[in-house]
Amino acid sequence: MKGRGFGALFVENSIYAQPTNAALLKIQSTTLIDQFIAPAQALLASLRRSFLLIPRMEGTKFEEELKKNAARLARRGRGILAADESVGTIGKRLIGLGLENIEENRRAFREILICAPGNEDAFSGVILFHETVYQSDSSGRRFMDILAEKGILPGVKVDTGLKPVNDSPGETFTSGLDGLDERCREYYKQGARFAKWRSALRIDMGKRLPTDAVINENAETLARYARVAQGEGLVPIVEPEILIDGAHSQQVSADVARRVIAKCYEALRKESVMLEGTLLKPMMIMPGVSSPEREPISPLQVANFTWQVMSEVVPKEVAGIMFLSGGMNELQATENLNALNKLSDSKGGAPWSLSFSYGRALQTSPLNVWAGKKENVREAKKVAAGLALANARAQMGKFEGQHPSQMTGTTFAVLPPADLL
């Protein structure tokens, strides 16, 4: 793994090898690593985590503030807008509409999302990309100040992207721990009160992915990030995304989600992260996009699987579960969230909020309505506000009537791990 945990990953991944000559040679070659290299690397990693990269903290001066802000982000009838796409990712969407991927176009579109009238009745928070933290609207008002005036907490994506795992093609880890404390401190100074870090794991039954080694590595990294973020006053959103690519069944999705999320909480507890000051951002439990189960799936079926998994593995101390919208179109994202909250109410409620942290399910229609034209800004803001309010109603299990999406038939593709943006 590119500079981190290489020996441990090498050994652990060997248990998945098929009994070929190459695999046998690989297993035999681990003897030296087992006896000498791996123990030394484990000791070095432990020392680095404990004393160098991330000083261990048993508590934080921000404890009450973190609990308050986590509860505020997870409050009933509110969710989070994820507008933290990297320059490359948002650029692909702009280019798809014939627009240049330049800062002014990125700023102008994010102004539509942030300044849509009435979105303060739907959003508790907005996740920003680094450049957006320092940008302003067309009149010169800082986006951070606009959000504060609306009573919406600003947050920031703090990881620096996905990197490939050298010994396991198709798998990734997330970079960004170096200098994380300084970045979090600066974002807090700018007005941010929460952070987001995303890992991405792929299901591939033929290759037996995700491997235990990569699950563990990503869980440990998420936990270290969460500890640093809390130490600097930012509520950490923990996002162990399981990509929807593949033909796997809904049951396989559920089984993998259990493994991944349970390992995350094991790592978070080990790092002494205060769970009451955190949020989880998982996927809803659905079959892979190429699965024959995909098309006939109903919102209630998604809700039942999702409820079961979350109930089993998410500790009750966690403030909220803010689902991502990967693989769902705008209508599906609302209907599935609505069904999940109706199911929760029928069971007497959940110990944590069941809400949204949607990106493309809140952006695709406004982007297409705007299309880079000033004369379309007002209508694009209207659509953005409509989508926000529809999902706020769904968070309470009260969405009904016509959906405001302009793109209902479009299912959103998920970038594969190889697309390291």
C-alpha positions as CSV (number, residue, x, y, z in Angstrom):
1,M,0.0,0.0,0.0
2,K,1.9,3.0,-1.3
3,G,4.1,3.8,1.6
4,R,1.8,2.5,4.4
5,G,1.2,-1.0,5.8
6,F,2.8,-2.7,2.9
7,G,4.1,-5.7,4.8
8,A,0.9,-6.3,6.7
9,L,-1.2,-6.0,3.5
10,F,1.2,-8.3,1.6
11,V,0.8,-11.1,4.2
12,E,-2.9,-10.7,4.8
13,N,-3.8,-10.6,1.1
14,S,-2.0,-13.9,0.6
15,I,-4.8,-15.8,2.3
16,Y,-7.0,-15.0,-0.7
17,A,-4.6,-16.4,-3.2
18,Q,-5.7,-19.4,-5.3
19,P,-3.5,-22.5,-5.1
20,T,-1.4,-21.7,-8.2
21,N,2.4,-21.9,-8.4
22,A,2.6,-18.1,-8.3
23,A,0.4,-18.0,-5.3
24,L,2.4,-20.7,-3.5
25,L,5.6,-18.8,-4.1
26,K,4.0,-15.7,-2.8
27,I,2.8,-17.4,0.4
28,Q,6.3,-19.0,0.9
29,S,7.9,-15.7,0.4
30,T,6.1,-14.2,3.4
31,T,8.3,-16.1,5.9
32,L,10.9,-13.4,6.0
33,I,8.3,-10.7,6.3
34,D,6.5,-12.5,9.1
35,Q,9.7,-12.9,11.1
36,F,11.5,-9.6,10.6
37,I,9.9,-6.9,8.3
38,A,6.3,-7.0,9.4
39,P,7.0,-6.7,13.1
40,A,9.3,-3.8,12.5
41,Q,6.8,-2.0,10.3
42,A,4.0,-2.6,12.8
43,L,6.2,-1.1,15.6
44,L,7.1,1.9,13.4
45,A,3.4,2.5,12.4
46,S,2.4,2.3,16.1
47,L,5.0,4.8,17.1
48,R,4.1,7.1,14.2
49,R,0.4,7.0,15.1
50,S,1.0,7.5,18.7
51,F,3.7,10.1,18.9
52,L,4.5,11.6,15.5
53,L,1.7,12.0,13.0
54,I,-1.2,12.2,15.3
55,P,-0.8,12.8,19.0
56,R,-3.2,10.6,21.0
57,M,-5.8,12.5,23.0
58,E,-8.0,11.2,25.7
59,G,-10.4,14.1,25.5
60,T,-10.9,17.4,23.7
61,K,-11.7,21.0,24.8
62,F,-14.3,20.9,22.1
63,E,-16.3,18.0,23.6
64,E,-19.6,19.9,24.3
65,E,-19.4,21.9,21.1
66,L,-18.9,18.7,19.1
67,K,-21.9,17.0,20.7
68,K,-24.0,20.1,20.1
69,N,-23.0,20.5,16.4
70,A,-23.4,16.8,15.7
71,A,-26.9,16.9,17.1
72,R,-27.6,20.1,15.1
73,L,-26.5,18.5,11.9
74,A,-28.6,15.4,12.6
75,R,-31.8,17.2,13.7
76,R,-35.2,16.2,12.4
77,G,-36.3,17.5,9.1
78,R,-32.8,18.5,8.0
79,G,-30.0,17.0,6.0
80,I,-26.6,17.8,4.4
81,L,-25.8,19.0,0.9
82,A,-22.6,17.5,-0.3
83,A,-21.0,20.1,-2.6
84,D,-17.4,19.0,-2.1
85,E,-16.6,17.5,-5.5
86,S,-13.0,17.9,-6.5
87,V,-12.0,20.1,-9.4
88,G,-11.7,17.1,-11.7
89,T,-15.1,15.6,-10.7
90,I,-17.2,18.7,-11.0
91,G,-15.2,19.5,-14.2
92,K,-16.5,16.4,-15.9
93,R,-20.1,17.4,-15.2
94,L,-19.4,20.9,-16.5
95,I,-17.7,19.6,-19.6
96,G,-20.6,17.3,-20.2
97,L,-22.8,20.4,-20.7
98,G,-20.3,22.1,-23.0
99,L,-18.9,24.4,-20.2
100,E,-15.3,25.0,-19.4
101,N,-13.9,23.6,-16.2
102,I,-12.8,27.0,-14.8
103,E,-13.1,28.4,-11.3
104,E,-15.8,31.0,-12.3
105,N,-18.1,28.3,-13.6
106,R,-17.5,26.1,-10.5
107,R,-18.2,29.1,-8.3
108,A,-21.3,30.2,-10.2
109,F,-22.9,26.7,-9.9
110,R,-22.1,26.4,-6.3
111,E,-23.7,29.8,-5.7
112,I,-26.9,28.4,-7.1
113,L,-26.8,25.5,-4.6
114,I,-25.7,27.6,-1.6
115,C,-28.0,30.6,-2.2
116,A,-31.2,28.8,-3.3
117,P,-34.0,30.5,-1.3
118,G,-35.5,28.4,1.5
119,N,-32.8,25.8,1.6
120,E,-32.2,26.8,5.2
121,D,-35.4,24.9,6.0
122,A,-33.9,21.7,4.5
123,F,-30.1,21.8,5.2
124,S,-28.4,21.6,8.5
125,G,-25.0,21.6,6.8
126,V,-23.2,22.0,3.5
127,I,-19.9,20.2,2.7
128,L,-17.6,22.3,0.7
129,F,-14.5,21.7,-1.4
130,H,-11.3,23.7,-0.4
131,E,-11.6,26.4,-3.0
132,T,-15.3,27.0,-2.1
133,V,-14.3,27.9,1.5
134,Y,-12.6,31.1,0.2
135,Q,-15.1,32.0,-2.6
136,S,-18.0,34.5,-2.6
137,D,-21.3,35.0,-4.4
138,S,-21.6,37.4,-7.3
139,S,-22.1,40.4,-4.9
140,G,-18.9,39.7,-3.0
141,R,-20.4,38.0,0.1
142,R,-18.4,35.0,1.3
143,F,-20.2,31.7,1.0
144,M,-19.1,30.9,4.6
145,D,-20.9,34.0,5.8
146,I,-24.0,33.3,3.7
147,L,-24.3,29.9,5.3
148,A,-23.9,31.3,8.7
149,E,-26.6,33.8,8.1
150,K,-28.9,31.0,7.0
151,G,-28.1,29.0,10.1
152,I,-26.5,26.3,8.1
153,L,-23.2,24.8,9.4
154,P,-20.3,24.8,6.9
155,G,-18.2,21.7,6.5
156,V,-15.2,20.7,4.4
157,K,-13.8,17.7,2.7
158,V,-10.4,17.1,4.3
159,D,-9.0,14.0,2.6
160,T,-6.8,14.4,-0.4
161,G,-8.2,11.6,-2.5
162,L,-8.0,7.9,-3.3
163,K,-4.7,6.1,-4.0
164,P,-4.3,2.6,-5.4
165,V,-3.3,-0.4,-3.3
166,N,-0.3,-1.7,-5.1
167,D,-0.8,-5.4,-4.2
168,S,-4.5,-5.5,-4.8
169,P,-5.7,-4.0,-8.2
170,G,-9.1,-2.4,-7.9
171,E,-8.7,-1.5,-4.3
172,T,-7.9,1.9,-2.8
173,F,-6.9,3.7,0.4
174,T,-7.5,7.4,1.2
175,S,-4.6,9.9,1.6
176,G,-4.5,13.1,3.6
177,L,-3.3,12.3,7.2
178,D,-0.1,14.3,6.8
179,G,-0.8,17.9,7.8
180,L,-4.5,17.1,8.6
181,D,-4.4,18.8,12.0
182,E,-3.2,22.1,10.4
183,R,-5.8,21.9,7.7
184,C,-8.6,21.3,10.2
185,R,-7.4,24.1,12.4
186,E,-7.4,26.5,9.4
187,Y,-10.9,25.4,8.3
188,Y,-12.2,25.9,11.9
189,K,-10.8,29.4,11.8
190,Q,-12.6,30.1,8.5
191,G,-15.9,29.0,10.1
192,A,-16.2,25.3,9.3
193,R,-17.7,23.1,12.1
194,F,-17.6,19.7,10.5
195,A,-15.4,17.6,8.2
196,K,-15.8,14.7,5.8
197,W,-13.4,11.9,4.8
198,R,-14.3,9.3,2.2
199,S,-13.0,5.8,1.7
200,A,-14.1,3.7,-1.2
201,L,-14.4,-0.1,-1.2
202,R,-15.3,-2.2,-4.2
203,I,-17.3,-5.5,-4.2
204,D,-15.9,-8.1,-6.6
205,M,-16.9,-11.6,-5.8
206,G,-14.6,-13.1,-8.4
207,K,-11.5,-11.4,-6.9
208,R,-12.8,-11.7,-3.3
209,L,-12.9,-8.0,-2.8
210,P,-12.9,-6.1,-0.5
211,T,-10.0,-7.8,1.2
212,D,-9.8,-7.8,5.0
213,A,-6.5,-5.9,4.8
214,V,-8.0,-3.0,2.9
215,I,-11.1,-2.9,5.0
216,N,-8.9,-2.7,8.1
217,E,-6.6,-0.1,6.6
218,N,-9.5,2.2,5.6
219,A,-11.2,1.8,8.9
220,E,-8.0,2.7,10.8
221,T,-7.5,5.7,8.6
222,L,-11.0,6.9,9.0
223,A,-10.6,6.6,12.8
224,R,-7.4,8.6,12.9
225,Y,-8.9,11.3,10.8
226,A,-11.9,11.4,13.1
227,R,-9.7,11.8,16.2
228,V,-7.7,14.6,14.6
229,A,-10.9,16.4,13.4
230,Q,-12.5,16.3,16.8
231,G,-9.2,17.6,18.4
232,E,-9.5,20.7,16.2
233,G,-13.2,21.3,16.8
234,L,-14.7,19.7,13.7
235,V,-17.5,17.0,13.8
236,P,-16.2,14.2,11.6
237,I,-18.4,12.6,9.0
238,V,-17.1,9.0,8.6
239,E,-17.8,7.8,5.0
240,P,-16.9,4.2,4.3
241,E,-18.5,4.1,0.9
242,I,-19.1,0.7,-0.8
243,L,-19.3,1.3,-4.5
244,I,-22.3,0.1,-6.4
245,D,-20.4,-1.2,-9.4
246,G,-21.0,-4.9,-10.0
247,A,-23.6,-7.6,-10.3
248,H,-23.7,-8.7,-6.7
249,S,-27.0,-9.2,-4.8
250,Q,-28.6,-7.1,-2.2
251,Q,-27.6,-9.7,0.4
252,V,-24.0,-9.5,-0.6
253,S,-24.2,-5.7,-0.2
254,A,-25.6,-6.2,3.3
255,D,-22.9,-8.7,4.3
256,V,-20.1,-6.4,3.1
257,A,-21.6,-3.4,4.7
258,R,-21.8,-5.2,8.1
259,R,-18.1,-6.1,7.8
260,V,-17.0,-2.6,6.8
261,I,-19.1,-0.5,9.2
262,A,-18.4,-2.8,12.2
263,K,-14.7,-2.5,11.5
264,C,-15.0,1.3,11.4
265,Y,-16.6,1.4,14.8
266,E,-14.0,-1.0,16.2
267,A,-11.3,1.4,15.0
268,L,-13.1,4.5,16.2
269,R,-13.4,3.1,19.7
270,K,-9.7,2.1,19.6
271,E,-8.8,5.7,18.8
272,S,-11.0,7.0,21.6
273,V,-13.2,9.0,19.2
274,M,-16.3,10.4,20.9
275,L,-19.1,8.8,19.0
276,E,-21.7,11.4,20.1
277,G,-19.7,13.9,18.2
278,T,-19.6,12.0,14.9
279,L,-21.9,11.2,11.9
280,L,-21.8,8.2,9.6
281,K,-22.2,8.5,5.9
282,P,-22.9,5.0,4.4
283,M,-24.7,3.8,1.3
284,M,-28.3,2.4,1.4
285,I,-28.2,-1.3,1.0
286,M,-28.9,-2.1,-2.6
287,P,-27.8,-4.6,-5.2
288,G,-25.0,-3.8,-7.6
289,V,-26.0,-1.7,-10.6
290,S,-25.5,-4.7,-12.9
291,S,-27.5,-7.1,-10.7
292,P,-30.7,-8.7,-12.1
293,E,-32.2,-7.7,-8.7
294,R,-31.7,-4.0,-9.4
295,E,-34.7,-3.0,-11.5
296,P,-37.6,-4.5,-9.6
297,I,-36.3,-3.3,-6.2
298,S,-38.8,-1.3,-4.2
299,P,-38.2,1.5,-1.7
300,L,-39.6,-0.7,1.1
301,Q,-37.1,-3.5,0.2
302,V,-34.2,-1.0,0.3
303,A,-35.5,0.3,3.6
304,N,-35.8,-3.1,5.2
305,F,-32.3,-4.2,4.3
306,T,-30.8,-0.8,5.3
307,W,-32.6,-0.7,8.6
308,Q,-31.5,-4.2,9.5
309,V,-27.8,-3.6,8.8
310,M,-27.7,-0.2,10.5
311,S,-29.5,-1.6,13.5
312,E,-26.9,-4.3,13.9
313,V,-23.7,-2.4,13.5
314,V,-24.2,1.4,14.3
315,P,-23.8,2.2,18.0
316,K,-26.7,4.1,19.5
317,E,-24.3,6.9,20.6
318,V,-23.8,8.1,17.0
319,A,-25.7,11.3,16.4
320,G,-26.9,10.5,12.9
321,I,-26.7,8.4,9.8
322,M,-26.5,10.6,6.7
323,F,-26.9,8.4,3.6
324,L,-25.1,9.1,0.3
325,S,-27.0,9.0,-2.9
326,G,-24.6,7.0,-5.1
327,G,-26.4,4.9,-7.7
328,M,-29.8,6.4,-7.1
329,N,-31.5,9.0,-9.3
330,E,-33.1,12.0,-7.6
331,L,-36.5,10.4,-7.2
332,Q,-35.2,7.1,-5.9
333,A,-33.0,9.0,-3.3
334,T,-36.1,10.7,-2.0
335,E,-38.4,7.7,-2.1
336,N,-35.9,5.4,-0.4
337,L,-35.2,7.9,2.4
338,N,-38.9,8.4,2.8
339,A,-39.6,4.7,3.1
340,L,-36.7,4.2,5.6
341,N,-38.0,6.9,7.9
342,K,-41.6,5.5,7.7
343,L,-40.2,2.1,8.6
344,S,-38.3,3.6,11.5
345,D,-41.4,5.3,12.8
346,S,-43.4,2.1,12.6
347,K,-40.7,0.4,14.8
348,G,-40.8,3.1,17.4
349,G,-38.0,5.2,16.0
350,A,-34.2,4.8,15.8
351,P,-31.5,5.9,18.3
352,W,-29.9,8.0,15.6
353,S,-31.3,10.3,12.9
354,L,-31.8,8.7,9.4
355,S,-31.1,11.5,7.0
356,F,-29.2,12.5,3.9
357,S,-25.9,13.8,2.7
358,Y,-26.7,13.8,-0.9
359,G,-24.5,15.2,-3.8
360,R,-25.7,14.4,-7.3
361,A,-29.3,13.7,-6.0
362,L,-29.5,17.4,-5.1
363,Q,-27.4,18.8,-8.0
364,T,-28.1,17.1,-11.3
365,S,-31.4,18.9,-12.1
366,P,-30.1,22.4,-11.0
367,L,-27.0,21.9,-13.1
368,N,-28.9,20.9,-16.2
369,V,-31.4,23.7,-15.8
370,W,-28.7,26.3,-15.3
371,A,-26.5,25.0,-18.2
372,G,-24.1,28.0,-17.6
373,K,-26.7,30.6,-18.6
374,K,-27.4,33.7,-16.4
375,E,-31.0,33.8,-17.5
376,N,-31.5,30.3,-16.1
377,V,-30.1,31.0,-12.6
378,R,-33.4,31.8,-11.0
379,E,-35.1,28.7,-12.2
380,A,-32.1,26.6,-11.3
381,K,-32.3,27.9,-7.7
382,K,-36.0,27.1,-7.6
383,V,-35.3,23.5,-8.6
384,A,-32.4,23.2,-6.1
385,A,-34.7,24.5,-3.3
386,G,-37.4,22.1,-4.4
387,L,-35.1,19.1,-4.2
388,A,-33.7,20.1,-0.8
389,L,-37.2,20.5,0.7
390,A,-38.4,17.2,-0.8
391,N,-35.6,15.3,0.9
392,A,-36.2,17.3,4.2
393,R,-39.8,16.0,4.1
394,A,-38.5,12.5,3.3
395,Q,-36.3,12.6,6.4
396,M,-39.5,12.8,8.4
397,G,-41.2,10.1,6.3
398,K,-43.6,12.8,5.0
399,F,-42.7,13.2,1.3
400,E,-45.7,13.0,-1.0
401,G,-46.9,14.5,-4.2
402,Q,-45.0,15.5,-7.4
403,H,-41.2,15.3,-7.2
404,P,-39.3,18.3,-8.4
405,S,-36.6,16.4,-10.3
406,Q,-36.0,17.3,-13.9
407,M,-33.9,14.1,-14.4
408,T,-36.0,11.3,-12.9
409,G,-35.0,8.7,-15.4
410,T,-31.2,9.2,-14.9
411,T,-29.4,6.9,-12.6
412,F,-26.1,8.4,-11.4
413,A,-23.0,6.5,-12.3
414,V,-20.3,6.1,-9.6
415,L,-16.7,6.8,-10.5
416,P,-14.7,3.6,-10.1
417,P,-11.8,3.4,-7.7
418,A,-9.4,3.6,-10.6
419,D,-10.6,7.1,-11.3
420,L,-8.5,8.7,-8.5
421,L,-9.8,12.2,-8.4
